[in-house]
Amino acid sequence: QVQLVESGGGLVQAGGSLRLSCRASGRAFSGKTMGWYRQAPGKQREFVARIYGGGTTEYGDFVKGRFTISRDRTLRTVYLQMNSLKSDDTAVYYCNGAVGSALVWGQGTQVTVSS
């Protein structure tokens, strides 16, 4: 079964850091584009970051150099390093990846930033 499992969320003070992980089951996502999205209460899900198979990365406008997406192919894991966190970053963070024509989502991990 193709599956993505996020971890690493938690409660952090404003200005702090967290590293989120997204581990893929099997090899279905090997070399594929993987992304992170987030959804705050009462808001639509928004794009955070994306990493292409070749390593190119893209970020949402609000990131402004605070977050870094990376991947470890051996561990089949994609990371999101988040620094200088703000209260506005509070949300459930989801990773996703495409398998054929299907977009697979993880279950999400909660990030709460206290001011």
C-alpha positions as CSV (number, residue, x, y, z in Angstrom):
1,Q,0.0,0.0,0.0
2,V,1.3,3.4,-1.0
3,Q,1.5,5.6,2.1
4,L,3.0,8.8,3.4
5,V,3.5,9.4,7.1
6,E,4.4,12.7,8.6
7,S,6.0,13.3,11.9
8,G,7.9,16.0,13.8
9,G,5.1,18.5,14.6
10,G,4.6,19.9,18.1
11,L,4.4,23.0,20.2
12,V,7.1,25.6,19.8
13,Q,7.6,29.2,20.8
14,A,7.7,32.0,18.3
15,G,11.2,32.3,16.8
16,G,11.9,28.6,17.4
17,S,12.4,25.7,14.9
18,L,11.0,22.4,14.0
19,R,11.9,19.7,11.4
20,L,9.0,17.8,9.9
21,S,9.5,14.4,8.3
22,C,7.5,12.6,5.6
23,R,8.4,9.0,5.1
24,A,7.1,7.1,2.1
25,S,6.3,3.4,2.1
26,G,7.9,1.4,-0.6
27,R,9.6,2.9,-3.7
28,A,6.6,4.5,-5.3
29,F,7.8,8.0,-4.7
30,S,11.4,7.5,-5.6
31,G,12.6,10.4,-7.8
32,K,9.1,11.9,-7.8
33,T,8.1,15.4,-6.9
34,M,7.1,15.7,-3.3
35,G,5.5,18.7,-1.5
36,W,4.4,20.1,1.8
37,Y,1.1,22.0,2.3
38,R,-0.6,23.3,5.4
39,Q,-4.0,24.1,6.6
40,A,-4.9,26.5,9.4
41,P,-8.3,26.4,11.1
42,G,-10.9,28.1,9.0
43,K,-8.5,28.5,6.0
44,Q,-7.9,26.7,2.8
45,R,-5.0,24.4,2.4
46,E,-2.0,26.3,1.0
47,F,1.3,25.4,-0.7
48,V,4.4,25.5,1.5
49,A,7.3,23.9,-0.5
50,R,8.0,21.4,-3.2
51,I,11.1,19.4,-4.3
52,Y,11.4,17.9,-7.7
53,G,13.1,14.7,-8.6
54,G,16.2,16.5,-9.7
55,G,16.4,18.4,-6.5
56,T,15.0,21.8,-7.6
57,T,12.9,23.4,-4.9
58,E,10.1,25.9,-4.8
59,Y,8.5,27.7,-1.8
60,G,5.4,29.6,-1.0
61,D,5.7,33.4,-0.9
62,F,5.2,33.6,2.8
63,V,8.2,31.3,3.5
64,K,10.8,34.1,2.8
65,G,13.8,32.0,3.4
66,R,12.7,30.5,6.7
67,F,11.9,27.0,5.5
68,T,14.0,24.4,3.7
69,I,12.7,21.3,2.0
70,S,15.1,18.4,1.4
71,R,15.0,14.6,0.8
72,D,17.0,11.6,1.7
73,R,16.5,9.0,-1.0
74,T,18.0,6.2,1.0
75,L,15.5,6.7,3.9
76,R,12.6,7.5,1.4
77,T,12.0,10.7,3.5
78,V,11.3,14.3,2.7
79,Y,12.0,16.9,5.3
80,L,10.8,20.4,6.0
81,Q,13.2,22.4,8.2
82,M,11.3,25.4,9.6
83,N,13.1,28.2,11.3
84,S,12.0,31.6,12.8
85,L,8.5,30.2,13.3
86,K,5.6,32.7,13.8
87,S,2.2,32.3,15.3
88,D,0.8,32.5,11.7
89,D,2.6,29.2,10.9
90,T,0.3,27.3,13.2
91,A,-1.5,24.7,11.1
92,V,-1.7,21.0,10.2
93,Y,1.2,20.3,7.8
94,Y,0.7,17.7,5.1
95,C,3.1,16.1,2.6
96,N,2.0,14.8,-0.7
97,G,3.4,12.9,-3.7
98,A,2.1,11.7,-7.1
99,V,1.9,8.0,-7.9
100,G,0.8,7.8,-11.6
101,S,-2.2,10.1,-11.9
102,A,-3.1,9.8,-8.2
103,L,-2.0,12.4,-5.6
104,V,-1.3,10.8,-2.3
105,W,-1.5,12.7,1.0
106,G,-0.3,11.9,4.5
107,Q,-2.4,12.2,7.5
108,G,-0.9,15.5,8.6
109,T,1.1,16.7,11.7
110,Q,0.1,19.6,13.9
111,V,2.4,22.5,14.3
112,T,1.5,25.0,17.0
113,V,3.5,28.2,17.5
114,S,2.9,30.1,20.7
115,S,3.5,33.8,20.8
